[in-house]
């Protein structure tokens, strides 16, 4: 066996261990549901020009089942996704979609305008737009 083969085998073992770890601790894995009361939807937070955008992946969640609150610098997004088969006799062969209550807490940047926050639910994503405060120059102009 050459040194190259040994390193190739080590790389294969490393990849297999990563796959195993990912399958056990993936956020959508059912074991995760047993450990946590709320599931956490995947979320992106980014800035464009004068806005901070928070994009939350929540397909199947209705607008009436979402609440957004602001506590200091924390934006808290709560809601629930209902399992349509919850009350029927269904045998799952695979279950990766999270149902029930969810919650995400996002720390906002220092300069934001709490009076200028908007939200839109579109194509399974919740978009929250927060206006950044304009910083004044030394002359008192934005």
Backbone as CSV, one residue per row, in Angstrom:
resi,resn,N_x,N_y,N_z,CA_x,CA_y,CA_z,C_x,C_y,C_z
1,UNK,0.859,-1.186,0.000,0.000,0.000,0.000,0.899,1.241,0.000
2,UNK,0.623,2.152,-0.883,1.430,3.363,-0.978,0.912,4.419,-0.028
3,UNK,1.737,5.415,0.201,1.336,6.528,1.086,0.111,7.246,0.534
4,UNK,0.039,7.356,-0.799,-1.105,8.038,-1.401,-2.399,7.302,-1.069
5,UNK,-2.404,5.984,-1.146,-3.603,5.206,-0.840,-4.019,5.372,0.611
6,UNK,-3.047,5.447,1.515,-3.362,5.630,2.931,-4.079,6.961,3.134
7,UNK,-3.574,8.019,2.514,-4.202,9.325,2.660,-5.576,9.371,1.994
8,UNK,-5.728,8.672,0.862,-7.042,8.596,0.216,-8.046,7.894,1.138
9,UNK,-7.610,6.815,1.778,-8.485,6.104,2.705,-8.831,6.975,3.906
10,UNK,-7.880,7.757,4.384,-8.152,8.661,5.503,-9.162,9.727,5.095
11,UNK,-9.019,10.237,3.876,-9.984,11.230,3.371,-11.378,10.613,3.258
12,UNK,-11.457,9.379,2.759,-12.756,8.701,2.650,-13.384,8.504,4.021
13,UNK,-12.578,8.100,4.997,-13.078,7.915,6.358,-13.573,9.241,6.933
14,UNK,-12.821,10.304,6.694,-13.212,11.636,7.169,-14.554,12.055,6.565
15,UNK,-14.726,11.842,5.256,-15.989,12.194,4.596,-17.146,11.368,5.143
16,UNK,-16.903,10.096,5.391,-17.955,9.233,5.940,-18.358,9.683,7.342
17,UNK,-17.385,10.083,8.155,-17.682,10.585,9.504,-18.483,11.880,9.426
18,UNK,-18.144,12.762,8.497,-18.908,14.001,8.315,-20.351,13.699,7.923
19,UNK,-20.549,12.743,6.996,-21.905,12.360,6.595,-22.698,11.810,7.774
20,UNK,-22.057,10.968,8.579,-22.720,10.407,9.752,-23.105,11.502,10.741
21,UNK,-22.174,12.409,11.021,-22.446,13.514,11.938,-23.595,14.367,11.422
22,UNK,-23.556,14.682,10.120,-24.606,15.510,9.517,-25.967,14.811,9.618
23,UNK,-26.014,13.507,9.371,-27.293,12.800,9.405,-27.877,12.755,10.814
24,UNK,-27.023,12.748,11.835,-27.515,12.700,13.210,-27.913,14.061,13.757
25,UNK,-27.222,15.107,13.326,-27.439,16.427,13.921,-27.956,17.466,12.946
26,UNK,-28.424,17.037,11.816,-29.030,17.935,10.842,-30.242,18.603,11.495
27,UNK,-30.421,19.952,11.321,-31.543,20.642,11.956,-32.913,20.078,11.580
28,UNK,-33.010,19.370,10.465,-34.301,18.839,10.055,-34.462,17.372,10.470
29,UNK,-33.506,16.840,11.184,-33.560,15.434,11.590,-34.549,15.253,12.737
30,UNK,-35.363,14.205,12.732,-36.371,14.020,13.784,-35.797,13.978,15.198
31,UNK,-34.568,13.470,15.403,-34.001,13.442,16.745,-33.866,14.846,17.309
32,UNK,-33.669,15.809,16.439,-33.560,17.205,16.869,-34.866,17.651,17.535
33,UNK,-35.984,17.132,17.035,-37.281,17.523,17.581,-37.460,17.040,19.012
34,UNK,-36.844,15.918,19.354,-36.975,15.389,20.699,-36.217,16.229,21.709
35,UNK,-35.137,16.876,21.274,-34.287,17.622,22.186,-34.763,19.050,22.389
36,UNK,-35.504,19.570,21.451,-35.885,20.973,21.491,-37.396,21.108,21.423
37,UNK,-37.937,22.022,22.221,-39.373,22.258,22.194,-39.799,22.941,20.893
38,UNK,-39.004,23.886,20.423,-39.315,24.626,19.204,-38.284,24.274,18.131
39,UNK,-38.733,24.237,16.897,-37.782,24.077,15.813,-37.367,25.456,15.327
40,UNK,-36.248,25.540,14.664,-35.701,26.814,14.220,-35.624,26.823,12.690
41,UNK,-36.469,27.638,12.055,-36.420,27.681,10.592,-35.107,28.296,10.112
42,UNK,-34.670,27.857,8.942,-33.454,28.406,8.347,-33.664,29.885,8.053
43,UNK,-32.636,30.689,8.334,-32.766,32.143,8.265,-31.513,32.772,7.675
44,UNK,-31.710,33.755,6.811,-30.615,34.593,6.292,-30.824,36.008,6.816
45,UNK,-29.744,36.664,7.195,-29.792,38.078,7.598,-28.728,38.793,6.774
46,UNK,-29.150,39.833,6.051,-28.198,40.565,5.219,-28.622,42.019,5.091
47,UNK,-27.693,42.842,4.604,-27.961,44.268,4.409,-27.935,44.608,2.933
48,UNK,-28.840,45.511,2.550,-28.809,46.111,1.217,-29.077,47.597,1.403
49,UNK,-28.299,48.401,0.774,-28.402,49.862,0.860,-28.783,50.335,2.262
50,UNK,-30.034,50.756,2.456,-30.461,51.326,3.737,-31.278,50.364,4.594
51,UNK,-31.299,49.070,4.227,-32.154,48.116,4.930,-31.374,46.908,5.444
52,UNK,-31.879,46.354,6.527,-31.468,45.029,6.995,-32.611,44.102,6.614
53,UNK,-32.303,42.993,5.954,-33.317,42.044,5.510,-33.129,40.744,6.286
54,UNK,-34.233,40.234,6.801,-34.244,38.932,7.454,-35.175,38.061,6.633
55,UNK,-34.639,36.959,6.123,-35.394,36.044,5.268,-35.498,34.704,5.995
56,UNK,-36.730,34.284,6.284,-36.977,33.077,7.069,-37.716,32.057,6.201
57,UNK,-37.197,30.842,6.148,-37.788,29.780,5.334,-38.885,29.063,6.133
58,UNK,-40.160,29.335,5.795,-41.273,28.732,6.538,-42.425,28.332,5.603
59,UNK,-42.175,27.475,4.626,-43.279,27.057,3.758,-44.351,26.327,4.558
60,UNK,-45.588,26.527,4.170,-46.698,25.858,4.846,-47.184,26.579,6.092
61,UNK,-46.566,27.706,6.444,-46.997,28.482,7.607,-47.863,29.630,7.105
62,UNK,-49.016,29.783,7.730,-49.923,30.855,7.333,-49.596,32.138,8.082
63,UNK,-49.922,33.268,7.450,-49.651,34.589,8.022,-50.237,34.730,9.423
64,UNK,-51.428,34.199,9.633,-52.098,34.320,10.932,-51.360,33.556,12.039
65,UNK,-50.473,32.640,11.665,-49.756,31.821,12.642,-48.356,32.345,12.953
66,UNK,-48.067,33.583,12.548,-46.735,34.177,12.745,-46.846,35.405,13.632
67,UNK,-45.914,35.555,14.562,-45.834,36.798,15.341,-44.388,37.286,15.318
68,UNK,-44.250,38.595,15.217,-42.939,39.235,15.199,-42.944,40.297,16.284
69,UNK,-41.994,40.198,17.208,-41.906,41.189,18.279,-40.483,41.725,18.356
70,UNK,-40.380,42.939,18.825,-39.094,43.599,18.988,-38.897,43.878,20.469
71,UNK,-37.835,43.328,21.042,-37.499,43.554,22.446,-36.072,44.070,22.508
72,UNK,-35.943,45.374,22.634,-34.612,45.972,22.610,-33.982,45.779,21.245
73,UNK,-32.828,45.116,21.206,-32.140,44.840,19.941,-32.451,43.445,19.414
74,UNK,-33.396,42.754,20.045,-33.743,41.403,19.617,-35.068,41.395,18.862
75,UNK,-35.031,40.832,17.671,-36.242,40.611,16.896,-36.614,39.140,17.088
76,UNK,-37.809,38.882,17.598,-38.223,37.517,17.901,-39.346,37.126,16.939
77,UNK,-39.121,36.045,16.217,-40.085,35.538,15.243,-40.610,34.214,15.794
78,UNK,-41.920,34.147,15.977,-42.547,32.932,16.506,-43.683,32.525,15.577
79,UNK,-44.005,31.256,15.613,-45.122,30.775,14.819,-45.292,29.289,14.976
80,UNK,-46.128,28.732,14.099,-46.384,27.300,14.132,-46.747,26.810,12.744
81,UNK,-46.292,25.595,12.451,-46.693,24.917,11.217,-47.469,23.670,11.644
82,UNK,-48.680,23.543,11.152,-49.557,22.441,11.524,-49.327,21.245,10.610
83,UNK,-49.249,20.073,11.212,-49.131,18.839,10.447,-50.516,18.468,9.931
84,UNK,-50.707,18.421,8.611,-52.046,18.130,8.079,-52.518,16.711,8.400
85,UNK,-51.596,15.821,8.780,-51.951,14.434,9.079,-51.985,14.154,10.578
86,UNK,-51.935,15.209,11.381,-51.818,15.065,12.823,-52.938,14.215,13.432
87,UNK,-54.157,14.371,12.957,-55.288,13.681,13.564,-55.716,12.435,12.784
88,UNK,-54.962,12.088,11.734,-55.316,10.899,10.967,-54.282,9.794,11.216
89,UNK,-54.644,8.615,10.848,-53.761,7.459,11.051,-52.824,7.359,9.850
90,UNK,-51.603,7.804,10.028,-50.611,7.820,8.958,-49.369,7.102,9.445
91,UNK,-48.800,6.276,8.593,-47.531,5.620,8.901,-46.452,6.310,8.084
92,UNK,-45.536,6.994,8.762,-44.453,7.677,8.070,-43.322,6.689,7.789
93,UNK,-42.746,6.777,6.608,-41.558,6.011,6.270,-40.323,6.898,6.369
94,UNK,-40.553,8.175,6.292,-39.497,9.168,6.468,-40.173,10.453,6.895
95,UNK,-39.598,11.137,7.894,-40.192,12.389,8.358,-39.080,13.381,8.647
96,UNK,-38.940,14.370,7.770,-37.898,15.381,7.924,-38.460,16.782,8.094
97,UNK,-39.712,16.988,7.771,-40.311,18.313,7.859,-40.717,18.568,9.302
98,UNK,-40.302,19.712,9.819,-40.639,20.079,11.195,-42.044,20.662,11.270
99,UNK,-42.788,20.220,12.289,-44.116,20.746,12.549,-44.169,21.229,13.987
100,UNK,-45.179,22.024,14.294,-45.343,22.540,15.637,-44.795,23.954,15.735
101,UNK,-44.497,24.371,16.959,-44.040,25.732,17.216,-42.598,25.937,16.768
102,UNK,-42.332,27.141,16.257,-40.958,27.515,15.940,-40.662,28.874,16.539
103,UNK,-39.382,29.154,16.677,-38.943,30.452,17.215,-37.532,30.738,16.743
104,UNK,-37.306,31.988,16.345,-35.967,32.480,16.000,-35.783,33.843,16.642
105,UNK,-34.623,34.066,17.214,-34.279,35.363,17.784,-33.086,35.896,17.009
106,UNK,-33.224,37.112,16.501,-32.192,37.743,15.687,-31.713,39.000,16.411
107,UNK,-30.408,39.112,16.601,-29.821,40.335,17.170,-29.688,41.362,16.052
108,UNK,-30.262,42.520,16.273,-30.232,43.579,15.263,-28.988,44.439,15.429
109,UNK,-28.556,45.068,14.348,-27.415,45.973,14.452,-27.763,47.181,15.318
110,UNK,-26.753,47.921,15.717,-26.961,49.063,16.614,-27.906,50.114,16.053
111,UNK,-27.752,50.438,14.792,-28.513,51.556,14.229,-29.642,51.052,13.326
112,UNK,-30.829,50.972,13.887,-31.995,50.609,13.094,-33.167,51.468,13.558
113,UNK,-34.157,51.595,12.701,-35.328,52.419,12.996,-36.493,51.511,13.384
114,UNK,-36.779,51.419,14.686,-37.826,50.520,15.204,-39.214,50.864,14.670
115,UNK,-39.403,52.082,14.180,-40.700,52.491,13.654,-40.874,52.146,12.177
116,UNK,-39.813,51.650,11.556,-39.873,51.372,10.114,-39.485,49.919,9.834
117,UNK,-40.321,49.008,10.337,-40.138,47.578,10.116,-41.352,47.073,9.354
118,UNK,-41.111,46.305,8.298,-42.226,45.728,7.541,-41.961,44.236,7.327
119,UNK,-43.031,43.488,7.076,-42.897,42.053,6.858,-43.818,41.627,5.722
120,UNK,-43.354,40.624,4.977,-44.135,40.089,3.858,-43.898,38.585,3.791
121,UNK,-44.963,37.817,3.622,-44.879,36.373,3.449,-45.093,36.083,1.979
122,UNK,-44.063,35.491,1.326,-44.135,35.289,-0.121,-43.385,34.013,-0.499
123,UNK,-44.069,33.121,-1.199,-43.472,31.893,-1.722,-42.770,31.054,-0.652
124,UNK,-43.350,30.990,0.537,-42.787,30.170,1.600,-41.688,30.838,2.402
125,UNK,-41.421,32.111,2.120,-40.412,32.857,2.856,-41.053,34.061,3.532
126,UNK,-40.625,34.313,4.765,-41.009,35.526,5.473,-39.872,36.518,5.291
127,UNK,-40.174,37.676,4.716,-39.184,38.738,4.520,-39.485,39.855,5.515
128,UNK,-38.533,40.170,6.365,-38.670,41.276,7.306,-37.655,42.330,6.893
129,UNK,-38.143,43.523,6.649,-37.284,44.632,6.199,-37.236,45.676,7.308
130,UNK,-36.024,46.012,7.727,-35.831,46.991,8.795,-34.950,48.115,8.248
131,UNK,-35.460,49.325,8.316,-34.686,50.485,7.851,-33.550,50.782,8.830
132,UNK,-32.367,51.009,8.280,-31.240,51.424,9.115,-31.363,52.923,9.353
133,UNK,-30.940,53.352,10.530,-30.964,54.786,10.820,-29.880,55.467,9.997
134,UNK,-30.214,56.644,9.544,-29.222,57.446,8.800,-28.253,58.058,9.794
135,UNK,-26.977,57.901,9.528,-25.968,58.522,10.388,-25.745,59.958,9.922
136,UNK,-25.693,60.852,10.856,-25.486,62.260,10.517,-24.000,62.554,10.398
137,UNK,-23.681,63.383,9.430,-22.282,63.819,9.281,-21.980,64.907,10.320
138,UNK,-20.765,65.375,10.331,-20.365,66.410,11.297,-21.173,67.689,11.090
139,UNK,-21.673,67.884,9.870,-22.469,69.077,9.578,-23.940,68.865,9.943
140,UNK,-24.288,67.682,10.437,-25.675,67.400,10.817,-26.527,66.956,9.656
141,UNK,-25.900,66.544,8.527,-26.637,66.076,7.351,-26.481,64.571,7.203
142,UNK,-27.512,63.892,6.684,-27.409,62.439,6.457,-26.423,62.086,5.364
